[in-house]
Amino acid sequence: MTPLAIVLGIAGGIWGVIADRVATRWPEHDEETPAGRPIGWRTVVVAVVGAVSLALLPGRFGDPVVLLVFGAYLVTLVLLLATDLDQRLLPDVVTLPAIPLAAVFALSGLDPLVPPADLPMAVLAAVVLPGGLFLLSIPFGAGAIGIGDLKLMVSVGLLAGLGRAFSGLLGGALLAGIVVSLLLVTRRVSLHSYVPFGPFLILGALLAILRA
């Protein structure tokens, strides 16, 4: 592991703790999720994800500009992971600006995951994947998939391309199935409990970006 990877890993862990603390206060909480939650398992999860993802970044991207862009996006994903674990919410103020920024980077030709020849497929991913998720959720009723999750998939598709975004989505769905099954077996949740898909979607997005 390079010195840069170590530094970024430490920074990612610290940012994970900060993001968790931010999520306990912002966005404004409702009566069902009061603000001020103490440090707990969510803090550990977000810190570990932040540390591991940022530590892996230099080994994935060598170009400083690309490293900076994807580093900023990973920092954003860590914050979204924190807010979704705390409030089951992916704030528009974070997910929406990521879409045009991802589009500009994809159009610039600098994105190594989306070379110019693959740009049409990346645009297709940004449209088809969230649209497909929405259609699949309809039979399960309102709230089966969060609108914030769909907005997140748009930027993931633009930055990672169709193949990676789709594999990340499948990986997130598989992880969700495993975790929910374990929670059911241990009776931490019931068949009527709501388990947000956003955290698994974010982990899948990280997988899509960081895998070789």
N, C-alpha and C positions, 0 to 999 in steps of 0.2 A: 504494500500500500504506500502510495506516494505521500510526501508531506502535505501537498495540496488536498489530497483525499482525506487525510486526518483532520486538517483544519476545517474543511467543509463538513465533515462528519460531526465534529464538535459543535460547529455553528448550527448545523441542522438539528441536533439534539436540543440545544438551547432555544432555537426558534420554535421547536415543537412544544416545549414547556410554555413559552410565551404565548404561542397561538392558543394553547389550551386555556390559559388564564384569560386571554382576550375573549374567548368563546363563552366564558362564564358570565361576561358582562355585555357583550355585543354580538349580534344585534339585540335590541331590547327584548327582554324575556317576557313571557306571558305567565299567567297564574299557574299553569301546569308545570312549567319548568322555571322555577324561581332562580334568580341570579345569585351568584356567590358560591357555587358548588366548590367544595374543598378538593385538594389534590387527591387523585385516585387512579383507578385503572385506565381511565381515558387519557390522563396525563402521560402515563407510561407508554401507551400505544402510540400517541401522536409524537412523543419524543423519539421513540425507537424508529418510527417510520421516517421522521425528519432526518435523523442521523444516518440511517442506512441509505436512503435515497440520495442525499447530497454527497455522501462518501463515495457512492458508485458513479457519480456524474463525471468526474475527470477521466475515469477509465473508459467512459462511453464516448465522450466528445473531447477532441483536442483543440479545436479552433476556439480562441477566446470569445469571439462574438457569439458563436453557437452555445458555448458553455454558459455565457451570461444569460442568454435568452431562456434556455431550458432551466437554468438555475432559478431564474425569476418565476418560471411557470411551476417548478416543483415547490418553491416556497408558497405559491398561491394554493397549490393542491393540499399542502400541509395545513394551511389555515382553513380551507374548506373541510378537510377531514375533522378538524377540531370543532367547527361550528355544527357539522352534521351529527357528530357523536353527542354533542351537548344538547342541541336543539332540534335535530332532524331538519336542518335548514342549510341550503346552499344559497347565500345571499346574492341577489341580482347585481349588487354593486361590485361583486367580485367576478361572477361568472360572465356577465354581459360584456364588460370591457375586454375580457380575454378573447372574445370571438374576433373582433376586427384586428386586434394585435396579432393573433395567430394567422389570420388571413394575409396580413401584410408580410409577415415573415415567410409564409409559404410562397407568396408571389415573388418575393425577393430572389428566390433561387438559392438562398443560403441554407435552407433546412436540409440536412443530410438524410433525413427520414422521408422527405418528399422532394425528390429531384423534379425538375421541370416536366419531364415526361409523365410523371405520376400525379401531377397536380389535379387533373380532372377526376382521378379516383379519390383523391383527398377531399375534394369538394363533394363528391358523391357520398363519401363516408360521413361528412358533416351533415348531410341531409337524410340519408337512408337510415343510418344507425339510430339516431334519436327518433325518427319517424317510425321505424320498426318497433322500437321499444314502446312507444306510445300506443301503437295498434295492438301489440301483444298484451298491454295492460288493461285494455278496454273491458274484456270479459270479467276482470276481477274487481271492477267498480272504481269509483273516484278515489284517488289517493293511492292506488296500487303502485304508481311510479310518480316520483316527485318531478314537477316541472323544472326545478333546478337541476335535477339529474340530466334531463334532456338538453338543457342549455350547456351543461358541462361537456356533454358528448360532442357538441358542435366544435368546440375548440380542440378537443382531443383528436377528432377526425382530421381537422385541418393541419395539426402539428405532426401527427403520427402517421397519417395515411390510412387507407382502407384496411390493408392486411393487418397492420399492427393494432389499429383501433378495434378491429373485430376480434382479434385474439385476446386483447386486453379485456374486452367486454365478456368474452367467454370465460376467461380466467377469473374475473370478478364474480360472475354468476356461479362458477364452480365453488369458489371460496365461500360465497354466501350460503350455498347449499350445505357445505360441510359445517360451517359455524352454526347455522340454524338447526341442523340435525343434532349437533352436540348440545345446544341449548334446550332442545325439546327432550332429549334423553335425560339430561340433568334437571329437567323441570324448571329451568330458569325462565322459560317462556312457554306459552301455550299456543295451540293452533289459531287462537283468536288474537294473539299479540301482534303488534306492528313492529317489524324490524326494518329499519331504513336500509335501502339498497345503496345509497350514496357512498358510504365508506368503502364498500366492496368495489364500487365503480371507480373510485379514486385509486384504490390499490391496483385495480386492473389497468388504469391509465398509466400509473407509474411503471408497471410491468411492460406496457406497450412501448414506453419511451426508453427504458433502461436496458431491456434485453438486447443481446447481441444480434 
